[in-house]
Amino acid sequence: MSSPSHGHKAILYAFLANLGIAIAKTGAAIFTGSGSMTAEAIHSFADCGNQMLLYLGIRQSRRPADAQHPMAYGKVSYFWSFVVAILLFSVGGLFSIYEGWHKLSNQEPLHQPWVGMAVLGISVLLEAMSLRGCLAEISRLRSGKSLREWLATTRNAELVVVLGEDTAAIVGLTIALIGLGLATVSGDAAYDAMGSMAIGGVLVAVSIFVATHIKTLLVGRSAEPEQERVITEVIQRDTHVTGLLNLITLQFGPDIMVAAKICMPPDLRIAEAVPRINALEEKIKQAVPQVRWCFMEIDDKD
């Protein structure tokens, strides 16, 4: 089950961590001349912008339905999440690769790289705290599933993006530390440049993963399997329903649309069927609060 409040908290954790890290990295990058540090600073500032876009997406997705958008604006959050994936690919990934290639082609000696390593070490701790906050929000939604299972079934775009960003940040910082450390020990700045390129590769890979997940939501994806199972059980348990012919669910941000074809006794009059269908729709919404729209059709074949 997804909830906007869970996304809000994870985004706030990530934004606060990245803002502080980005400022520290920028100072260290200017002071040391490190390509890896420059790539990491750009990555952190990009992440700050990404979290603002995710928050904007959540806010806009809560707008009420209108004549032009009868199913409301829930999918707006998917759009901004996809934009974040593009920015992570371009501003984060491709620029880091370019920065590394530029430093590799025009090597310059590093100035007091220990400053950069200290900043990177602190950044790892801050990003770890952000990742822990994100995982804490996810654990409240997993309902006994493993993290891998949750990622395969969740419709919460914001938490997937934040998890991807935080994971990429931890891996990127580790690579930057290794690259800067090797450059310091060996005196060869090429290690630092290659670290920047490796960071870019990580960001590109994470952005592709995130974009692939968001694409399925933009195209149109059903509710989570557990939610569909509950809806099916509610319909099948109803004493006035003789059969469930077809069930379609569609996710719209935090909300779900349900459409079902059901069988009812053939001699049932319309005046009797209407209140029974209304009661069934209420049961479904009580069992799965995320269901916002429910459409029932009586038929004898699919």
One Martini backbone bead per residue (centre of mass of N, CA, C, O) as a GRO file, in nm:
protein
  302
    1MET     BB    1   0.098   0.036   0.021
    2SER     BB    2   0.039   0.374  -0.048
    3SER     BB    3   0.183   0.700   0.063
    4PRO     BB    4   0.253   1.031   0.056
    5SER     BB    5   0.397   1.057   0.336
    6HIS     BB    6   0.632   0.868   0.272
    7GLY     BB    7   0.752   1.039   0.042
    8HIS     BB    8   0.802   1.299   0.197
    9LYS     BB    9   1.012   1.196   0.401
   10ALA     BB   10   1.224   1.086   0.203
   11ILE     BB   11   1.269   1.356   0.055
   12LEU     BB   12   1.362   1.519   0.300
   13TYR     BB   13   1.607   1.354   0.375
   14ALA     BB   14   1.753   1.385   0.099
   15PHE     BB   15   1.765   1.693   0.078
   16LEU     BB   16   1.924   1.763   0.334
   17ALA     BB   17   2.169   1.591   0.270
   18ASN     BB   18   2.240   1.707  -0.018
   19LEU     BB   19   2.280   2.004   0.052
   20GLY     BB   20   2.519   1.972   0.245
   21ILE     BB   21   2.698   1.807   0.053
   22ALA     BB   22   2.715   2.001  -0.190
   23ILE     BB   23   2.862   2.232  -0.045
   24ALA     BB   24   3.109   2.070   0.048
   25LYS     BB   25   3.200   1.963  -0.232
   26THR     BB   26   3.248   2.232  -0.371
   27GLY     BB   27   3.475   2.329  -0.189
   28ALA     BB   28   3.659   2.079  -0.236
   29ALA     BB   29   3.682   2.099  -0.547
   30ILE     BB   30   3.817   2.380  -0.555
   31PHE     BB   31   4.060   2.310  -0.365
   32THR     BB   32   4.164   2.028  -0.517
   33GLY     BB   33   4.072   1.956  -0.828
   34SER     BB   34   3.864   1.726  -0.832
   35GLY     BB   35   3.680   1.526  -1.041
   36SER     BB   36   3.517   1.354  -0.844
   37MET     BB   37   3.415   1.593  -0.674
   38THR     BB   38   3.270   1.741  -0.899
   39ALA     BB   39   3.075   1.513  -0.970
   40GLU     BB   40   2.950   1.498  -0.683
   41ALA     BB   41   2.844   1.787  -0.668
   42ILE     BB   42   2.655   1.770  -0.910
   43HIS     BB   43   2.494   1.532  -0.808
   44SER     BB   44   2.381   1.672  -0.550
   45PHE     BB   45   2.240   1.911  -0.687
   46ALA     BB   46   2.061   1.734  -0.865
   47ASP     BB   47   1.917   1.595  -0.628
   48CYS     BB   48   1.783   1.845  -0.514
   49GLY     BB   49   1.614   1.901  -0.765
   50ASN     BB   50   1.472   1.626  -0.768
   51GLN     BB   51   1.323   1.654  -0.494
   52MET     BB   52   1.155   1.899  -0.582
   53LEU     BB   53   1.006   1.750  -0.812
   54LEU     BB   54   0.877   1.530  -0.639
   55TYR     BB   55   0.716   1.722  -0.462
   56LEU     BB   56   0.559   1.849  -0.691
   57GLY     BB   57   0.421   1.588  -0.782
   58ILE     BB   58   0.264   1.535  -0.521
   59ARG     BB   59   0.106   1.798  -0.515
   60GLN     BB   60  -0.029   1.775  -0.801
   61SER     BB   61  -0.167   1.488  -0.753
   62ARG     BB   62  -0.396   1.627  -0.547
   63ARG     BB   63  -0.568   1.726  -0.748
   64PRO     BB   64  -0.868   1.762  -0.850
   65ALA     BB   65  -1.108   1.686  -1.039
   66ASP     BB   66  -1.209   1.750  -1.381
   67ALA     BB   67  -1.329   1.785  -1.695
   68GLN     BB   68  -1.034   1.719  -1.824
   69HIS     BB   69  -0.976   1.533  -1.539
   70PRO     BB   70  -1.160   1.276  -1.418
   71MET     BB   71  -0.888   1.114  -1.288
   72ALA     BB   72  -0.717   1.330  -1.227
   73TYR     BB   73  -0.347   1.380  -1.110
   74GLY     BB   74  -0.175   1.122  -1.026
   75LYS     BB   75   0.034   1.098  -1.283
   76VAL     BB   76   0.224   1.340  -1.230
   77SER     BB   77   0.435   1.190  -1.055
   78TYR     BB   78   0.547   1.023  -1.293
   79PHE     BB   79   0.656   1.248  -1.465
   80TRP     BB   80   0.862   1.367  -1.258
   81SER     BB   81   1.015   1.102  -1.220
   82PHE     BB   82   1.112   1.087  -1.516
   83VAL     BB   83   1.266   1.351  -1.516
   84VAL     BB   84   1.468   1.263  -1.301
   85ALA     BB   85   1.592   1.033  -1.468
   86ILE     BB   86   1.702   1.220  -1.690
   87LEU     BB   87   1.881   1.395  -1.506
   88LEU     BB   88   2.052   1.164  -1.395
   89PHE     BB   89   2.167   1.094  -1.676
   90SER     BB   90   2.275   1.377  -1.763
   91VAL     BB   91   2.377   1.557  -1.526
   92GLY     BB   92   2.507   1.317  -1.380
   93GLY     BB   93   2.629   1.099  -1.576
   94LEU     BB   94   2.743   1.242  -1.839
   95PHE     BB   95   2.903   1.465  -1.692
   96SER     BB   96   3.092   1.279  -1.533
   97ILE     BB   97   3.221   1.152  -1.779
   98TYR     BB   98   3.325   1.413  -1.902
   99GLU     BB   99   3.496   1.508  -1.660
  100GLY     BB  100   3.683   1.261  -1.661
  101TRP     BB  101   3.788   1.293  -1.951
  102HIS     BB  102   3.903   1.575  -1.915
  103LYS     BB  103   4.103   1.502  -1.682
  104LEU     BB  104   4.252   1.281  -1.844
  105SER     BB  105   4.349   1.481  -2.076
  106ASN     BB  106   4.394   1.716  -1.829
  107GLN     BB  107   4.620   1.685  -1.614
  108GLU     BB  108   4.617   1.764  -1.262
  109PRO     BB  109   4.721   1.840  -0.972
  110LEU     BB  110   4.654   1.781  -0.650
  111HIS     BB  111   4.508   1.961  -0.368
  112GLN     BB  112   4.478   1.839  -0.084
  113PRO     BB  113   4.299   1.553  -0.087
  114TRP     BB  114   4.214   1.512   0.215
  115VAL     BB  115   3.973   1.700   0.206
  116GLY     BB  116   3.801   1.533   0.013
  117MET     BB  117   3.800   1.272   0.185
  118ALA     BB  118   3.657   1.393   0.430
  119VAL     BB  119   3.398   1.476   0.283
  120LEU     BB  120   3.327   1.194   0.178
  121GLY     BB  121   3.301   1.057   0.451
  122ILE     BB  122   3.066   1.234   0.553
  123SER     BB  123   2.877   1.179   0.312
  124VAL     BB  124   2.832   0.882   0.367
  125LEU     BB  125   2.685   0.922   0.636
  126LEU     BB  126   2.451   1.100   0.528
  127GLU     BB  127   2.352   0.902   0.309
  128ALA     BB  128   2.294   0.671   0.503
  129MET     BB  129   2.069   0.821   0.652
  130SER     BB  130   1.887   0.860   0.407
  131LEU     BB  131   1.861   0.559   0.336
  132ARG     BB  132   1.739   0.475   0.605
  133GLY     BB  133   1.483   0.647   0.579
  134CYS     BB  134   1.380   0.514   0.320
  135LEU     BB  135   1.370   0.219   0.430
  136ALA     BB  136   1.169   0.281   0.655
  137GLU     BB  137   0.934   0.356   0.465
  138ILE     BB  138   0.932   0.088   0.307
  139SER     BB  139   0.884  -0.111   0.549
  140ARG     BB  140   0.581  -0.004   0.588
  141LEU     BB  141   0.496  -0.130   0.285
  142ARG     BB  142   0.587  -0.438   0.241
  143SER     BB  143   0.441  -0.670   0.400
  144GLY     BB  144   0.690  -0.900   0.411
  145LYS     BB  145   0.858  -0.820   0.189
  146SER     BB  146   1.101  -0.798  -0.004
  147LEU     BB  147   1.275  -0.564  -0.162
  148ARG     BB  148   1.256  -0.697  -0.439
  149GLU     BB  149   0.949  -0.742  -0.438
  150TRP     BB  150   0.869  -0.448  -0.399
  151LEU     BB  151   1.000  -0.337  -0.661
  152ALA     BB  152   0.820  -0.524  -0.853
  153THR     BB  153   0.520  -0.404  -0.724
  154THR     BB  154   0.537  -0.117  -0.692
  155ARG     BB  155   0.367   0.228  -0.724
  156ASN     BB  156   0.602   0.400  -0.587
  157ALA     BB  157   0.788   0.634  -0.737
  158GLU     BB  158   0.936   0.808  -0.523
  159LEU     BB  159   1.083   0.580  -0.363
  160VAL     BB  160   1.239   0.466  -0.602
  161VAL     BB  161   1.402   0.720  -0.663
  162VAL     BB  162   1.533   0.764  -0.385
  163LEU     BB  163   1.668   0.489  -0.371
  164GLY     BB  164   1.840   0.524  -0.624
  165GLU     BB  165   1.992   0.778  -0.536
  166ASP     BB  166   2.114   0.674  -0.269
  167THR     BB  167   2.265   0.435  -0.389
  168ALA     BB  168   2.434   0.596  -0.594
  169ALA     BB  169   2.571   0.772  -0.381
  170ILE     BB  170   2.721   0.554  -0.222
  171VAL     BB  171   2.877   0.437  -0.461
  172GLY     BB  172   3.005   0.702  -0.561
  173LEU     BB  173   3.160   0.773  -0.301
  174THR     BB  174   3.332   0.519  -0.296
  175ILE     BB  175   3.472   0.568  -0.566
  176ALA     BB  176   3.589   0.846  -0.497
  177LEU     BB  177   3.764   0.749  -0.264
  178ILE     BB  178   3.934   0.551  -0.423
  179GLY     BB  179   4.039   0.744  -0.643
  180LEU     BB  180   4.163   0.957  -0.449
  181GLY     BB  181   4.342   0.761  -0.293
  182LEU     BB  182   4.515   0.658  -0.533
  183ALA     BB  183   4.612   0.940  -0.619
  184THR     BB  184   4.759   1.001  -0.353
  185VAL     BB  185   4.954   0.755  -0.338
  186SER     BB  186   5.064   0.768  -0.652
  187GLY     BB  187   5.028   1.064  -0.802
  188ASP     BB  188   4.781   0.981  -0.998
  189ALA     BB  189   4.510   1.153  -1.146
  190ALA     BB  190   4.371   0.926  -1.314
  191TYR     BB  191   4.206   0.791  -1.089
  192ASP     BB  192   4.015   1.028  -1.046
  193ALA     BB  193   3.899   1.037  -1.334
  194MET     BB  194   3.796   0.742  -1.336
  195GLY     BB  195   3.601   0.785  -1.102
  196SER     BB  196   3.414   0.981  -1.248
  197MET     BB  197   3.331   0.780  -1.475
  198ALA     BB  198   3.214   0.564  -1.284
  199ILE     BB  199   2.994   0.738  -1.164
  200GLY     BB  200   2.848   0.784  -1.430
  201GLY     BB  201   2.779   0.485  -1.477
  202VAL     BB  202   2.600   0.450  -1.229
  203LEU     BB  203   2.389   0.673  -1.297
  204VAL     BB  204   2.296   0.552  -1.563
  205ALA     BB  205   2.197   0.280  -1.453
  206VAL     BB  206   1.988   0.395  -1.248
  207SER     BB  207   1.821   0.564  -1.451
  208ILE     BB  208   1.725   0.323  -1.619
  209PHE     BB  209   1.578   0.175  -1.396
  210VAL     BB  210   1.380   0.402  -1.321
  211ALA     BB  211   1.258   0.454  -1.604
  212THR     BB  212   1.143   0.168  -1.644
  213HIS     BB  213   0.947   0.178  -1.404
  214ILE     BB  214   0.790   0.442  -1.484
  215LYS     BB  215   0.685   0.361  -1.762
  216THR     BB  216   0.465   0.159  -1.665
  217LEU     BB  217   0.299   0.386  -1.521
  218LEU     BB  218   0.247   0.572  -1.764
  219VAL     BB  219   0.100   0.363  -1.943
  220GLY     BB  220  -0.027   0.146  -1.736
  221ARG     BB  221  -0.109   0.009  -1.416
  222SER     BB  222  -0.185  -0.194  -1.195
  223ALA     BB  223  -0.242  -0.293  -0.913
  224GLU     BB  224  -0.143  -0.448  -0.663
  225PRO     BB  225  -0.167  -0.778  -0.608
  226GLU     BB  226  -0.285  -0.758  -0.318
  227GLN     BB  227  -0.519  -0.568  -0.395
  228GLU     BB  228  -0.650  -0.750  -0.606
  229ARG     BB  229  -0.707  -0.985  -0.415
  230VAL     BB  230  -0.898  -0.835  -0.223
  231ILE     BB  231  -1.108  -0.749  -0.433
  232THR     BB  232  -1.181  -1.033  -0.526
  233GLU     BB  233  -1.279  -1.140  -0.250
  234VAL     BB  234  -1.508  -0.939  -0.204
  235ILE     BB  235  -1.674  -1.021  -0.452
  236GLN     BB  236  -1.688  -1.337  -0.398
  237ARG     BB  237  -1.831  -1.303  -0.104
  238ASP     BB  238  -2.073  -1.200  -0.224
  239THR     BB  239  -2.405  -1.315  -0.213
  240HIS     BB  240  -2.501  -1.153  -0.491
  241VAL     BB  241  -2.262  -1.301  -0.633
  242THR     BB  242  -2.206  -1.556  -0.894
  243GLY     BB  243  -1.971  -1.391  -1.058
  244LEU     BB  244  -1.639  -1.333  -1.196
  245LEU     BB  245  -1.536  -1.224  -1.512
  246ASN     BB  246  -1.393  -0.930  -1.457
  247LEU     BB  247  -1.078  -0.747  -1.377
  248ILE     BB  248  -0.991  -0.395  -1.344
  249THR     BB  249  -0.691  -0.214  -1.280
  250LEU     BB  250  -0.576   0.132  -1.200
  251GLN     BB  251  -0.308   0.348  -1.161
  252PHE     BB  252  -0.326   0.686  -0.986
  253GLY     BB  253  -0.102   0.698  -0.809
  254PRO     BB  254  -0.263   0.665  -0.503
  255ASP     BB  255  -0.488   0.570  -0.695
  256ILE     BB  256  -0.782   0.360  -0.779
  257MET     BB  257  -0.921   0.175  -1.047
  258VAL     BB  258  -1.239  -0.004  -1.082
  259ALA     BB  259  -1.334  -0.282  -1.301
  260ALA     BB  260  -1.638  -0.493  -1.329
  261LYS     BB  261  -1.758  -0.820  -1.410
  262ILE     BB  262  -2.079  -0.948  -1.312
  263CYS     BB  263  -2.279  -1.192  -1.157
  264MET     BB  264  -2.634  -1.222  -1.134
  265PRO     BB  265  -2.933  -1.292  -1.087
  266PRO     BB  266  -3.159  -1.304  -1.355
  267ASP     BB  267  -3.423  -1.212  -1.164
  268LEU     BB  268  -3.303  -0.943  -1.102
  269ARG     BB  269  -3.380  -0.636  -1.026
  270ILE     BB  270  -3.277  -0.316  -1.057
  271ALA     BB  271  -3.381  -0.213  -0.778
  272GLU     BB  272  -3.200  -0.443  -0.635
  273ALA     BB  273  -2.911  -0.412  -0.765
  274VAL     BB  274  -2.814  -0.126  -0.698
  275PRO     BB  275  -2.770  -0.147  -0.381
  276ARG     BB  276  -2.575  -0.392  -0.403
  277ILE     BB  277  -2.355  -0.252  -0.566
  278ASN     BB  278  -2.304  -0.017  -0.371
  279ALA     BB  279  -2.220  -0.199  -0.135
  280LEU     BB  280  -1.979  -0.331  -0.279
  281GLU     BB  281  -1.816  -0.072  -0.327
  282GLU     BB  282  -1.782  -0.008  -0.027
  283LYS     BB  283  -1.625  -0.262   0.051
  284ILE     BB  284  -1.383  -0.211  -0.131
  285LYS     BB  285  -1.302   0.070  -0.005
  286GLN     BB  286  -1.255  -0.047   0.279
  287ALA     BB  287  -1.036  -0.264   0.202
  288VAL     BB  288  -0.933  -0.034  -0.025
  289PRO     BB  289  -0.868   0.296   0.016
  290GLN     BB  290  -0.737   0.361  -0.277
  291VAL     BB  291  -1.014   0.343  -0.386
  292ARG     BB  292  -1.195   0.583  -0.596
  293TRP     BB  293  -1.297   0.398  -0.836
  294CYS     BB  294  -1.617   0.226  -0.919
  295PHE     BB  295  -1.709  -0.028  -1.168
  296MET     BB  296  -2.019  -0.197  -1.244
  297GLU     BB  297  -2.107  -0.497  -1.437
  298ILE     BB  298  -2.376  -0.668  -1.563
  299ASP     BB  299  -2.334  -1.014  -1.664
  300ASP     BB  300  -2.298  -1.342  -1.861
  301LYS     BB  301  -2.031  -1.231  -2.014
  302ASP     BB  302  -1.709  -1.132  -2.137
   0.00000   0.00000   0.00000
